[in-house]
Amino acid sequence: MDLMKPVLGFAKPAWKFFLPLVAVTVILAVIGWHIPAAVVGVLALYVMYFFRDPKRKTPSIPNSICCPADGKVVSVVEVPCEHMQGGRALRVAIFLNIFNVHVQRAPISGEVIGVDSKPGKFGNAMNEKCSEENESTTVWIDSDFGVVGVRQIAGAIARRIVCKAKVGDVLERGARYGLIQFGSRVELFLPLSATVKVQPGQKVVGGLTCLAVLYEDEVRKGLSQERVAKIQMALAS
């Protein structure tokens, strides 16, 4: 299920910003205020650039967690997490600057079992404290490999989180479900058994980059070594 279908290649919220800016640009140009018209026109173009929503085909790597957002990995740490088995999780944090695509995608296929929206501050999204202090929305997905969480965090510039996912929705890996407007942070919460494939400083692409694999739990359940080998070969290719 794709909850944030683009309109002409742009996230739908773009149009409510773009069309008024175009109207203002035309009015300013007609009355002869050419420099302000040019400034507003450039802003209108940036808005469409910011809200671009390129078509992407998520790789079919078995048991993989696909990246939920474009940006740069800023940390990979183990944290307390009451929603995860054992009360702990691996947290992969991604910082999105104002030039990244800001559409969020489901990291794994499964049913949405929780959507937690929390009011808070609008601090620097590069600060590790923003995970708990800033305004955020976290979607919890029940997959075949356990619960996975993905958190949208508002930053100093971002003041608007859009999340279309609701409890009971069934998402496919790579499907659009949300958007953060104008600079932000996205965090992924994984079982401790996950094998993370990225590291801090690495640039990642939403819907394309493989962030982790979750086959280790299946090994404990009797997954054959041949199956594990195939997964590893797919990741290496």
N, C-alpha and C positions, 0 to 999 in steps of 0.2 A: 504494500500500500504506500503510495507516494502522496504525502499530505501537503506538500508545498510545490505544486506543479507550476513551472515558470510560464510567463506570458511573453511570447516573442523572444525567448532567450534571457529574460530578466525575472528576478523574483517579483511576485505580484505587488508587494508594498512599494516598489520603486515608482509606480505610476502616480501614486497620490502625492509624491514629492516632485516628480519630474514635470507633470502637466502644469501645475501652478507656476513653477519656475519658468517654463516656456512662455506661459501667458504674460508673466511680468516682463520677461525679456522683450517680447513683441511690443508691449505697451510702452516700455522705456525707449525702444528704438523708434517707434512712431512719433513720440513727442520730442525726439531729438536728443535724448540723454544717452549718447552712444557708449560712453565709457561704463556707466553703471549697467547698461544693457549687456555689454561684453562680459562684465564680471558675473552677472547673474546667469548668463548663457554658459559660461565656463563651469559654474556651480551645477547647472542642470546636467551638463555632460558628465561631471564627476559622479553625480548621483546615479546615473545609469551605469557608469563604470563600476561603482561600488556594489550595486545590486545585480551585477551580471551573474548568470546561473548557467554555466557551461554544461553541456550534456556529457556525462561520463559513464563508462561501462565498468562496473566493479569487477575486478578479476575473480575468477572462481577458484581461489585457493582454498582447499578443504580446511574446515575448522578455524578459519582466519577471522581476525578482528580488523575490519577496515577503518581507516581514519575517518573520524566524524567531521573534520574541518580542515581547511587550508591553514597553514601557518608554520610556526617553528616550535619544536618540542623544547620546553623550558625545564622540565623535571620529570624524573621517574622515581617514585618513592613508595614505600610501604606506609600505609596510614590506617588508623582505626576506622572501621566502617560497620555500623550496626546492621546494614542491609545484607552484608555478605556472610557467607558461611565462615564461622570461626571469629567473626567480628573484626576481620582485617581485610585489606584490599591493596592491590597494586594500583597506584594512581599515576596516570600519564597525563601531564598538563601541556596544553598547546596554546601559544599566544598568537592572536590574530591582530595584525596591524591594519591600518585604515586602507591598505591597498590589496589585502587578501579578499578572496571570495568569502562571503560571510554566511552562506547557507550551510546548515548542519544536516548530516546524514546519519542514519542508523548504523551503528558499528557492527551489528549482528542481527540475524533474523530471529524473531520471537514475539511474544505477546507483552504489551505494556502492562505491568502490574502495579505501577505507582508513578505519580508525577508530583514532585515536591517543589512548590514555589516558596521562596524565602525572601522577605524584604531585607534590605541591608544597605551598606555603604556603596560608594562608587569610587573606590580607591584604585590605584595603579594595578592593572591586571597582571603585571610582571611580578608583583609582590606575592609571595607564597601565602600570606595571611588572607588574601582576597578570597581564597577558597571557602573560608568560613565566615568572613566579615561582609563580603559584597552581596548585593542582590543576585539571586541565582534561581535557576529552575533545573531540577534533576529528573531525568526519565530513567526508570528502572525497567529493564527488559528481561523477561524470563526466557532463556534460550535452551537449546538442547544440552548445553554445557554448563548450565548454572546461570545465576543472575549477573547481569552486566549493567553498569550505570553510566550515563553520559550527562554531564552537567554544563549548562550554559551559564556563564558568569558575566555580569555587566562590569564595565571598566570605567575609567575616568572620563572617557569620551562616550562610550556606549551607555545609553540610558534606557534602552528599549529591547526587551527579550521577547521574541515571538516563538511560541511553542504550540504546534498544532496537535501534538500527540495527546491522547486521552487513554485512561485505563480501559483495557479491553481491545484497543487497536492492535492489529497484527502487522508488524513492520518487516520488510525485507531488507537484508543487508545492503547498504548503499542508498536506500530510499530517503528522500528529503523529508524532514519533519519540522524544521525550525530555522530561525534566523536571529542573529544579534546585530543590531544596527550601530555601525560606526566604531569599530575597535573593541576587542574583548578577549575572552579566554574560554577555552573548552577543556573539560577534564573527563577522563575516562576511568572508570573504576572496574578492575578486573579481579578474578579469583587469584589467590596467591600462586596457584599452580600454572598460571599463564606464563608463556615464554615471550617476553617483550622483545621486539625486533628493531626498535629505534632507540636513540640515545639523545640526551640534551644537546641542543645546538643544531639538530638535524631538521631540515625543511621537509614538510609533509604535505600531501595533497588529499583533500577530502574525497572519499569514495574510491581512491586509487591505491594509496599507500597501505601496505599491510603493517599494522602496529604490533600485532601479537598473534599467537596461535594458542588454542586451548585443547590440544590433543592429549595432554598429559593425564587429565582425569580419565579419559577414555582408555588409556593404557591400563590404569588401575582396574577398570571395569572389564578388561579382557580384550582390548583392541590388539589386533595382531601386529607384530613387528613389521610385517610387509606393508600394512596400512600406514604405519608411522613413517616408513622409508619413503613412501609415495608422497606424503605430506611434505617431508623435508626436501624432496627433489623438486616439488612444485614451488617451494619458497626460494630455492636456489636458482631456478630458471629465470 
